Amino acid sequence: MTAILQIIVPVFGMVAVGWTIGRTKLLTQEGLRGLTNVTFYALFPALLFRSMSKVRIEALSPGILVVFFGAGLLLYFLMMLLARAMGMRFGERAVFALSATFCNGVGIGIPFISYAFGEKGLVPLLMIISVNSLILLTLSSFLLEMGAQGANQTHLLRKLGGAALKMLKHPVLPPIFAGLIWSEITALVPGLGTPAVIDRVLQGLALAAPPCGLIMAGASLAHVGLKEHWQTAVIVAVFKLAVLPLMVWAAGYYLFALDPLWLTVATLNAALPAGANVYLVAQLYRTGVGLATNAVVLSTGASIVTLSIALLLLGVHPG
């Protein structure tokens, strides 16, 4: 119960504040874009760089990537088969599968994990985030292009390469790798480190990142709203919030014996709601927009309950 009061209430309390502001005239669509840009291009990079600059590469475990994306990709293709059985078109199947596997690891995940475990919890989370978009969004873009009428092989490969390059340019990735590189450099050069004045600036920006990210997430939901055919999105939410975390936990516990903290972070990340990029991809390809939108909204609302249950089952005690 302590974990719920100290983690869930602050996290979703700020999401609720953002949603409330988003429903008023205080934060217009243009204002939300500005807040999103500041959060993604200034606040989160400072937090990510500062966190990863204290981590040595040899301390990282690639097993968490095998566990998380092994389970995620397995569920992805199972959802493709389920969508086919439900009579969906090929492009809609990709949106259906993406909605059940793509986590809101940045906007909600980073604040959630940082409140629960501090910077030590961000290390495994950022490993997952660093390749999450590259794998799942690129795969979905590839499948959506395949489902587009008249897409020839050359056009398909060009779009796939463009999608992968776009994921690599995401503002979250450079500070993660820059922090790791800086950590290695400072370890090799005695006396070298981040100047105290600069570190204070980074610290100030980093402290603002979690609340601004949560307010941004809430405001985004207020501007999106529910669409038609929400019943299918309920199915997606069940797989996203319950089945995926169970698969990740089982793989990490029984098959790979992950470090307890890393296993907990991977499981909680899998239990996060669907990320906003799901409906952005759907809108880009004009396929399954209602499904994707509802999946994001419904899974975010329901995750208040499911994440609370996950914290209790995993025995998380805020540090």
Wavefront OBJ file of the C-alpha trace (Angstrom):
o trace
v 0.000 0.000 0.000
v 2.939 2.325 0.681
v 4.127 1.864 -2.907
v 0.706 2.848 -4.214
v 0.586 5.995 -2.075
v 4.155 7.062 -2.825
v 4.355 6.112 -6.523
v 0.950 5.642 -8.141
v -0.772 8.635 -6.544
v 1.961 11.177 -7.435
v 2.416 9.792 -10.961
v -1.225 9.653 -11.972
v -2.055 12.697 -9.882
v 0.192 14.718 -12.191
v -1.309 12.998 -15.228
v -4.724 14.091 -13.931
v -3.442 17.654 -13.517
v -2.252 17.608 -17.121
v -5.567 16.191 -18.312
v -7.481 18.889 -16.413
v -5.307 21.649 -17.859
v -5.672 20.122 -21.312
v -9.463 20.300 -21.030
v -9.301 24.068 -20.427
v -8.034 26.922 -22.561
v -4.840 27.164 -20.511
v -3.056 24.673 -22.757
v -4.022 24.744 -26.424
v -2.798 22.312 -29.086
v -0.038 24.786 -29.958
v 0.896 25.169 -26.300
v 0.999 21.391 -25.876
v 3.397 21.109 -28.808
v 5.625 23.684 -27.116
v 5.545 21.831 -23.799
v 6.299 18.557 -25.591
v 9.285 20.068 -27.389
v 10.738 21.532 -24.192
v 10.239 18.250 -22.339
v 11.725 16.025 -25.056
v 14.518 18.290 -26.253
v 15.701 19.841 -22.975
v 14.384 18.194 -19.807
v 14.512 14.473 -20.615
v 17.929 14.694 -22.350
v 19.390 16.295 -19.203
v 17.922 13.545 -17.029
v 19.067 10.761 -19.350
v 22.587 12.110 -19.838
v 23.079 12.698 -16.111
v 21.818 9.225 -15.226
v 23.860 7.338 -17.822
v 27.038 9.353 -17.192
v 27.331 7.488 -13.877
v 27.070 4.022 -15.458
v 29.905 1.875 -16.782
v 29.208 -0.146 -19.907
v 30.355 -3.388 -18.284
v 27.573 -2.951 -15.706
v 24.928 -3.224 -18.429
v 23.235 -6.560 -19.056
v 22.053 -7.353 -22.601
v 19.886 -10.113 -21.137
v 17.173 -7.601 -20.320
v 16.860 -6.744 -24.027
v 16.543 -10.417 -24.968
v 13.889 -10.918 -22.288
v 11.853 -7.807 -23.036
v 11.920 -7.865 -26.814
v 11.768 -11.644 -27.049
v 8.482 -11.572 -25.131
v 7.349 -8.413 -26.919
v 7.943 -9.709 -30.432
v 6.336 -13.049 -29.610
v 3.223 -11.260 -28.396
v 3.367 -8.908 -31.401
v 3.045 -11.749 -33.903
v 0.462 -13.555 -31.779
v -1.606 -10.359 -31.860
v -1.192 -10.256 -35.646
v -2.703 -13.745 -35.819
v -5.518 -12.782 -33.445
v -6.284 -9.700 -35.521
v -6.428 -11.851 -38.644
v -8.903 -14.184 -36.919
v -10.973 -11.092 -36.028
v -11.152 -10.174 -39.730
v -8.927 -7.097 -39.683
v -7.101 -5.857 -42.733
v -3.315 -6.285 -42.855
v -2.486 -2.697 -41.887
v -4.968 -2.727 -39.012
v -3.337 -5.902 -37.699
v -0.015 -4.077 -37.364
v -1.666 -1.238 -35.410
v -3.476 -3.802 -33.246
v -0.191 -5.605 -32.471
v 1.753 -2.387 -31.872
v -0.898 -1.120 -29.459
v -0.470 -4.259 -27.337
v 3.338 -4.136 -27.190
v 4.598 -0.533 -27.393
v 5.044 0.988 -23.927
v 4.947 4.626 -22.824
v 8.454 4.254 -21.438
v 9.397 7.926 -21.709
v 6.428 10.101 -20.767
v 5.155 7.850 -17.950
v 7.867 5.187 -17.599
v 10.784 7.455 -16.707
v 8.901 9.355 -13.956
v 7.294 6.147 -12.678
v 10.567 4.218 -12.404
v 12.523 7.184 -11.038
v 9.966 7.706 -8.263
v 10.046 3.984 -7.453
v 13.784 3.248 -7.609
v 15.704 6.468 -8.241
v 18.539 6.631 -10.759
v 19.506 2.968 -10.255
v 16.155 1.953 -11.745
v 16.605 4.185 -14.777
v 19.606 2.228 -16.059
v 17.706 -0.946 -17.110
v 14.747 1.157 -18.243
v 16.916 3.299 -20.511
v 18.478 0.189 -22.050
v 14.997 -0.876 -23.134
v 13.987 2.614 -24.259
v 17.143 2.987 -26.348
v 16.025 0.256 -28.771
v 12.267 0.102 -28.181
v 11.230 2.523 -30.911
v 13.870 1.257 -33.309
v 12.527 -2.296 -33.152
v 8.764 -1.958 -32.741
v 8.061 1.228 -34.691
v 10.322 0.233 -37.578
v 8.727 -3.230 -37.721
v 5.235 -1.717 -37.690
v 6.138 0.833 -40.371
v 7.471 -2.014 -42.510
v 4.239 -4.010 -42.119
v 2.051 -0.966 -42.726
v 3.980 -0.243 -45.899
v 3.494 -3.860 -46.967
v -0.224 -3.451 -46.425
v -0.353 -0.286 -48.522
v -1.683 -0.851 -52.026
v 0.829 -0.574 -54.804
v 3.920 -0.513 -52.560
v 6.799 -1.892 -54.641
v 9.957 -3.434 -53.166
v 12.174 -0.400 -53.756
v 9.636 1.930 -52.176
v 9.233 -0.471 -49.258
v 12.960 -0.701 -48.507
v 13.362 3.069 -48.785
v 10.522 3.685 -46.348
v 11.882 1.069 -43.947
v 15.332 2.681 -43.995
v 13.766 6.095 -43.453
v 11.756 4.817 -40.518
v 14.835 3.287 -38.882
v 16.831 6.496 -39.392
v 14.009 8.550 -37.905
v 13.969 6.346 -34.809
v 17.730 6.801 -34.385
v 17.255 10.592 -34.483
v 14.736 10.494 -31.641
v 15.769 13.100 -29.013
v 15.840 10.449 -26.287
v 18.592 8.320 -27.854
v 21.594 10.723 -28.221
v 21.777 11.701 -24.519
v 21.669 8.036 -23.455
v 24.675 7.134 -25.588
v 26.416 10.461 -24.889
v 26.115 9.780 -21.166
v 27.622 6.311 -21.556
v 30.505 7.655 -23.647
v 31.162 10.439 -21.129
v 31.170 7.861 -18.337
v 33.860 5.840 -20.119
v 35.943 8.942 -20.881
v 35.871 10.188 -17.286
v 36.854 6.697 -16.079
v 39.902 6.702 -18.372
v 41.060 10.259 -17.597
v 41.799 10.833 -13.875
v 40.328 14.039 -12.488
v 38.015 14.580 -15.437
v 34.310 15.015 -14.746
v 31.279 17.164 -15.391
v 31.959 20.698 -14.075
v 29.898 21.428 -10.958
v 28.177 24.461 -12.497
v 27.106 22.518 -15.579
v 25.979 19.589 -13.449
v 23.741 21.932 -11.444
v 22.094 23.119 -14.649
v 21.577 19.519 -15.754
v 20.251 18.615 -12.312
v 17.720 21.450 -12.418
v 16.474 20.371 -15.827
v 16.448 16.716 -14.763
v 14.301 17.457 -11.704
v 11.717 19.160 -13.937
v 11.573 16.270 -16.427
v 9.316 13.782 -14.560
v 6.495 16.199 -13.611
v 6.532 17.926 -17.003
v 6.471 14.555 -18.771
v 3.451 13.436 -16.763
v 1.585 16.716 -17.270
v 2.340 16.442 -20.994
v 0.987 12.873 -21.058
v -2.234 13.921 -19.313
v -2.764 16.937 -21.547
v -2.191 14.799 -24.637
v -4.941 12.417 -23.527
v -7.310 15.353 -23.030
v -6.740 16.512 -26.601
v -7.064 13.011 -28.072
v -10.241 11.645 -26.457
v -11.989 8.362 -27.199
v -12.901 7.261 -30.713
v -15.276 4.678 -32.137
v -14.988 0.870 -31.816
v -13.586 0.962 -28.290
v -14.393 -2.725 -27.675
v -11.361 -3.837 -29.704
v -9.192 -1.447 -27.717
v -10.317 -3.163 -24.510
v -8.877 -6.436 -25.829
v -5.632 -4.649 -26.650
v -5.471 -3.092 -23.172
v -5.836 -6.505 -21.521
v -2.905 -7.919 -23.480
v -0.831 -4.770 -22.980
v -1.360 -4.388 -19.231
v -1.605 -8.030 -18.127
v -0.294 -10.525 -20.696
v 2.892 -8.699 -21.775
v 4.191 -8.080 -18.218
v 3.477 -11.712 -17.298
v 5.429 -12.905 -20.347
v 8.364 -10.592 -19.571
v 8.453 -11.622 -15.909
v 8.271 -15.342 -16.725
v 11.056 -15.092 -19.301
v 13.264 -13.008 -17.017
v 12.678 -15.181 -13.960
v 12.688 -18.704 -15.368
v 14.765 -18.499 -18.543
v 17.393 -15.806 -17.930
v 17.468 -15.317 -14.124
v 17.769 -11.536 -14.396
v 18.950 -9.444 -11.483
v 15.874 -8.821 -9.263
v 15.906 -5.042 -9.789
v 16.321 -5.380 -13.555
v 13.569 -7.999 -13.714
v 11.228 -5.744 -11.731
v 11.940 -2.722 -13.929
v 11.465 -4.762 -17.129
v 8.158 -6.140 -15.836
v 6.859 -2.734 -14.738
v 7.894 -1.231 -18.068
v 5.931 -3.954 -19.851
v 2.936 -3.093 -17.650
v 2.960 0.565 -18.719
v 0.135 1.805 -20.975
v 0.481 2.058 -24.733
v 2.615 4.992 -25.853
v 1.449 7.995 -27.823
v 3.592 6.953 -30.793
v 1.030 4.218 -31.454
v -1.665 6.628 -32.583
v 0.905 8.866 -34.293
v 1.895 5.913 -36.500
v -1.761 5.076 -37.099
v -2.472 8.671 -38.121
v 0.564 8.724 -40.401
v -0.693 5.695 -42.335
v -4.394 6.528 -41.813
v -4.993 2.995 -40.584
v -6.641 1.927 -37.339
v -6.655 5.469 -35.928
v -9.689 4.859 -33.708
v -8.249 1.608 -32.408
v -4.861 3.141 -31.603
v -6.360 6.213 -29.954
v -8.676 4.178 -27.748
v -5.870 1.770 -26.854
v -3.725 4.639 -25.576
v -6.551 6.291 -23.631
v -8.050 3.117 -22.149
v -4.736 1.499 -21.252
v -3.558 4.695 -19.561
v -6.679 4.878 -17.419
v -6.662 1.177 -16.567
v -2.937 1.179 -15.774
v -3.680 3.020 -12.533
v -5.149 -0.254 -11.266
v -2.839 -2.715 -13.021
v 0.377 -0.914 -12.060
v -0.809 -0.779 -8.455
v -1.362 -4.539 -8.535
v 2.039 -5.069 -10.192
v 3.796 -3.042 -7.479
v 2.141 -5.129 -4.781
v 2.863 -8.467 -6.474
v 6.491 -7.534 -7.138
v 6.942 -6.320 -3.566
v 8.212 -2.868 -4.535
v 9.065 -0.583 -1.621
v 9.973 3.008 -2.549
v 13.504 3.937 -1.564
l 1 2 3 4 5 6 7 8 9 10 11 12 13 14 15 16 17 18 19 20 21 22 23 24 25 26 27 28 29 30 31 32 33 34 35 36 37 38 39 40 41 42 43 44 45 46 47 48 49 50 51 52 53 54 55 56 57 58 59 60 61 62 63 64 65 66 67 68 69 70 71 72 73 74 75 76 77 78 79 80 81 82 83 84 85 86 87 88 89 90 91 92 93 94 95 96 97 98 99 100 101 102 103 104 105 106 107 108 109 110 111 112 113 114 115 116 117 118 119 120 121 122 123 124 125 126 127 128 129 130 131 132 133 134 135 136 137 138 139 140 141 142 143 144 145 146 147 148 149 150 151 152 153 154 155 156 157 158 159 160 161 162 163 164 165 166 167 168 169 170 171 172 173 174 175 176 177 178 179 180 181 182 183 184 185 186 187 188 189 190 191 192 193 194 195 196 197 198 199 200 201 202 203 204 205 206 207 208 209 210 211 212 213 214 215 216 217 218 219 220 221 222 223 224 225 226 227 228 229 230 231 232 233 234 235 236 237 238 239 240 241 242 243 244 245 246 247 248 249 250 251 252 253 254 255 256 257 258 259 260 261 262 263 264 265 266 267 268 269 270 271 272 273 274 275 276 277 278 279 280 281 282 283 284 285 286 287 288 289 290 291 292 293 294 295 296 297 298 299 300 301 302 303 304 305 306 307 308 309 310 311 312 313 314 315 316 317 318 319
